Amino acid sequence: MSYRYPLLLTPDDNGTLLVTCPDLPEVTSFGETEQEAIEHGQQAVAEAISARLARFESIPEPSKQDSAITASVPLRLQPKVALMNVMTFKRLSRADLVRATGWSRTSVDRLFDPRHNNRLEQFEEAFRAAGSEPVFIVQGVGDKAA
C-alpha cells in the first residue's frame, strides 16, 4: 500500500491556497505560498490519520489521483495504519487481538495510539496474531523494493 495521499491546492479569495485531501474529508488547511500550503497539508494528513487511529476508525487507502502533490503518512504511523487496515479487512476487533496475543487491552490499544512509540517486535507479533505478515518496502530505489 502506498502511504501518499493526494492534496488539492485551490486559490482562495483572500490570496491564500486552500488545501484539501479527497480521501480524508477532515483535511482542510491553507498556506500563503504553495510550499507552505503543502507543509500544512502534510501536517493535516498526519493529524487526520492520528485522530482516526485514536478512535480506532478505518483509514481509507489513498486514491490514485492525477495530483502531483501528495502528503506522506509519517513513517512512525505507517505500521499502525497497516495493522488497522489488516484488522478492518479481516473484521477483527481489539478484543480479538487481545485474545490472539494474550496481551492486556492497554498493550493492544497502544498499538493504535499515535503518541505511543511501539517496538517493531510488537507489530510483528500483532500482525502474526491477525494472520498477516508485515513487509518493509522502500520506494524510489530503481524498480526494486529494498
FENMO-V235794 format. One record per residue. N is the residue number from 1. RES is the residue in three letters. D_LAST is the distance of its C-alpha to the last C-alpha in Angstrom with 1 decimal. Layout:
n->N res->RES d_last->D_LAST
n->N res->RES d_last->D_LAST
This chain:
n->1 res->MET d_last->15.0
n->2 res->SER d_last->15.0
n->3 res->TYR d_last->16.6
n->4 res->ARG d_last->18.4
n->5 res->TYR d_last->22.1
n->6 res->PRO d_last->24.4
n->7 res->LEU d_last->27.1
n->8 res->LEU d_last->30.5
n->9 res->LEU d_last->32.6
n->10 res->THR d_last->36.3
n->11 res->PRO d_last->39.1
n->12 res->ASP d_last->41.5
n->13 res->ASP d_last->45.2
n->14 res->ASN d_last->45.2
n->15 res->GLY d_last->43.0
n->16 res->THR d_last->39.8
n->17 res->LEU d_last->36.7
n->18 res->LEU d_last->36.2
n->19 res->VAL d_last->32.7
n->20 res->THR d_last->32.0
n->21 res->CYS d_last->29.1
n->22 res->PRO d_last->30.1
n->23 res->ASP d_last->28.0
n->24 res->LEU d_last->29.3
n->25 res->PRO d_last->33.0
n->26 res->GLU d_last->33.6
n->27 res->VAL d_last->31.6
n->28 res->THR d_last->34.2
n->29 res->SER d_last->34.3
n->30 res->PHE d_last->35.5
n->31 res->GLY d_last->35.3
n->32 res->GLU d_last->37.7
n->33 res->THR d_last->35.2
n->34 res->GLU d_last->32.1
n->35 res->GLN d_last->29.8
n->36 res->GLU d_last->31.7
n->37 res->ALA d_last->31.6
n->38 res->ILE d_last->27.8
n->39 res->GLU d_last->27.5
n->40 res->HIS d_last->30.0
n->41 res->GLY d_last->28.2
n->42 res->GLN d_last->25.0
n->43 res->GLN d_last->27.2
n->44 res->ALA d_last->29.0
n->45 res->VAL d_last->26.0
n->46 res->ALA d_last->24.8
n->47 res->GLU d_last->28.4
n->48 res->ALA d_last->28.8
n->49 res->ILE d_last->25.7
n->50 res->SER d_last->27.0
n->51 res->ALA d_last->30.5
n->52 res->ARG d_last->29.3
n->53 res->LEU d_last->27.5
n->54 res->ALA d_last->30.6
n->55 res->ARG d_last->32.8
n->56 res->PHE d_last->30.5
n->57 res->GLU d_last->30.5
n->58 res->SER d_last->28.1
n->59 res->ILE d_last->25.6
n->60 res->PRO d_last->25.4
n->61 res->GLU d_last->22.2
n->62 res->PRO d_last->22.0
n->63 res->SER d_last->24.0
n->64 res->LYS d_last->23.2
n->65 res->GLN d_last->25.5
n->66 res->ASP d_last->26.4
n->67 res->SER d_last->26.2
n->68 res->ALA d_last->24.1
n->69 res->ILE d_last->24.5
n->70 res->THR d_last->22.2
n->71 res->ALA d_last->21.8
n->72 res->SER d_last->18.7
n->73 res->VAL d_last->19.2
n->74 res->PRO d_last->18.7
n->75 res->LEU d_last->15.7
n->76 res->ARG d_last->18.5
n->77 res->LEU d_last->19.8
n->78 res->GLN d_last->16.8
n->79 res->PRO d_last->17.0
n->80 res->LYS d_last->20.7
n->81 res->VAL d_last->20.5
n->82 res->ALA d_last->18.3
n->83 res->LEU d_last->20.8
n->84 res->MET d_last->23.7
n->85 res->ASN d_last->22.5
n->86 res->VAL d_last->22.3
n->87 res->MET d_last->25.7
n->88 res->THR d_last->27.2
n->89 res->PHE d_last->26.0
n->90 res->LYS d_last->27.4
n->91 res->ARG d_last->30.4
n->92 res->LEU d_last->30.1
n->93 res->SER d_last->31.9
n->94 res->ARG d_last->31.4
n->95 res->ALA d_last->34.3
n->96 res->ASP d_last->32.4
n->97 res->LEU d_last->29.5
n->98 res->VAL d_last->32.2
n->99 res->ARG d_last->33.7
n->100 res->ALA d_last->30.5
n->101 res->THR d_last->29.2
n->102 res->GLY d_last->32.7
n->103 res->TRP d_last->31.9
n->104 res->SER d_last->34.4
n->105 res->ARG d_last->34.3
n->106 res->THR d_last->33.7
n->107 res->SER d_last->30.5
n->108 res->VAL d_last->29.2
n->109 res->ASP d_last->30.4
n->110 res->ARG d_last->28.4
n->111 res->LEU d_last->25.1
n->112 res->PHE d_last->26.1
n->113 res->ASP d_last->27.9
n->114 res->PRO d_last->26.1
n->115 res->ARG d_last->27.8
n->116 res->HIS d_last->26.8
n->117 res->ASN d_last->23.9
n->118 res->ASN d_last->22.7
n->119 res->ARG d_last->20.9
n->120 res->LEU d_last->17.6
n->121 res->GLU d_last->19.6
n->122 res->GLN d_last->22.0
n->123 res->PHE d_last->19.6
n->124 res->GLU d_last->18.4
n->125 res->GLU d_last->22.1
n->126 res->ALA d_last->23.0
n->127 res->PHE d_last->20.4
n->128 res->ARG d_last->21.7
n->129 res->ALA d_last->25.2
n->130 res->ALA d_last->24.6
n->131 res->GLY d_last->23.5
n->132 res->SER d_last->19.8
n->133 res->GLU d_last->16.5
n->134 res->PRO d_last->13.9
n->135 res->VAL d_last->10.2
n->136 res->PHE d_last->7.8
n->137 res->ILE d_last->5.8
n->138 res->VAL d_last->5.4
n->139 res->GLN d_last->7.8
n->140 res->GLY d_last->9.5
n->141 res->VAL d_last->7.4
n->142 res->GLY d_last->9.6
n->143 res->ASP d_last->9.7
n->144 res->LYS d_last->6.4
n->145 res->ALA d_last->3.8
n->146 res->ALA d_last->0.0
